[in-house]
């Protein structure tokens, strides 16, 4: 597997072009053509976090296909204007399947995809579908619901703290589910929410976590791309809930669990589809049932009977017996948003821009 | 009361990296040199200090390594801007980008192993005083060191001959040169000092404040420090107060969000910037005072006549 920075990629693609010019088409004549796949990461691959989990998905392709696949991985592409060029180059250089892994890759992919109708594009956290552009996304809220239940079992104060990047539906929804999970155990539980208004600012994240601790929260869930929230909670003697990766090693033994992301099925599924010629643009949206969302091992401090209950809850959500957004749901002002007996529609989940009752915080 | 103590101590800690970096830049600018590369020097400092800690070196050595990392980066700027007289804006921006890239490159091998953070020290007896104890006497040593550096720099700039020479060079390098001062050498020293301080700021972030390695962990604090120097109208006390104001508003807006006050979080997040700008604009009304403290030769290249 190649693991290239943007600059190396440009050098290599230039060199490859030159090589092709001198050797003619000899290379293409070889009998077994590997499946060529390009992947674009939004940040470098760290030990934990969003991009790390995507790299595990790419590793799964490698494990499945072995030398029948040629992967080109380009990291640290965030800005849409950079991304457009990179996607175009990947498609033009013969990749049959191209993955984008960030919401910010959406517009560039929508521009590039129509020009390469024979290339399959897959966009994680995307919302727009085209004839050759599919999307995949995780049901984070199923994970936060279970994590919230775990938090409420262990919390003494019944106060949970949540830190998110921006107040967008992909973050607001999981925050709501975190509290709803907690309320399924302790109906009086509340959740204080802070938005950093930045995707990435460890210093501010630390200040936010300390703020939540000072206001009496004793469980902290930080849906950001660093382990700072888990770390600060642990130092302050509070429980924590990790996101994307298992962050237990940062939590001073206080991480209750983490809702981790495993995109393997999305990556391998798309690659198999393209290899077999059966790929179609889909809108895949999986959670605990599909294994895209997985709960990290529960903290040993949680009593065994509670862990049994939490595992049962995971299974019930997976089977659809329990829906995190099942009615009756009220918003902060007490208005009924989902009537008893019904559940929030999928489109409303993807567009959730209101807080449930018990959330402390203000959405713009 | 506990909430008040939390806000107060949070403010002091959040302001510490800003104080280091902005005071360093203040000295650089007082010598008539504008180094826009604080962000890059901070990241170099953060990377070197973190590196030293995972290599098993003791904490004071790691912090020193961070400071030296920042200084090494600043030397690069010095050579470009002072020896080769390139445009200081361009050289500074180049340093900011360069530092971010080099620190990211170094950080590739760090993994994201957690490290033992710089320990807080509870000053005996004093830290046990109710209210005042937890407010003032339970910080890590770097917090106190930042305050010490404020006094040292204020004293140096306005109470020593060296400070007078430095400020003279910032006002009129030609004059200083004519009466025999080595302008370039002194400007080099100022730039190196700025690098050391930015390195300390970065080291504070990576080994004390958020003790884990993440790329670009300064998240814009270098640029905020740069702006603080300008808004503080090149005066050390205002740099200190500006840093506290900024830190305090950051903590307050987070507290406000978590309390659920009826203001959208986007607006609250802008509050520290707005408040700092408004306060410093108001206290900078007096144009004569402004002209008095502004280093007249700022960012102008100087070649000694031979």
Interface residues (C-beta under 8 A of the other chain):
Chain A: X43 X44 X46 X47 X48 X161 X167 X192 X193 X194 X195 X196 X197 X198 X200 X201 X202 X203 X204 X205 X206 X207 X208 X210 X211 X212 X213 X214 X215 X217 X226 X227 X228 X231 X235 X249 X250 X360 X361 X362 X363 X364
Chain B: X2 X3 X6 X7 X10 X14 X17 X104 X108 X111 X112 X113 X114 X117 X205 X209 X210 X211 X212 X214 X215 X216 X217 X219 X220 X221 X250 X251 X254 X255 X257 X258 X259 X260 X261 X262 X263 X264 X265 X266 X267 X269
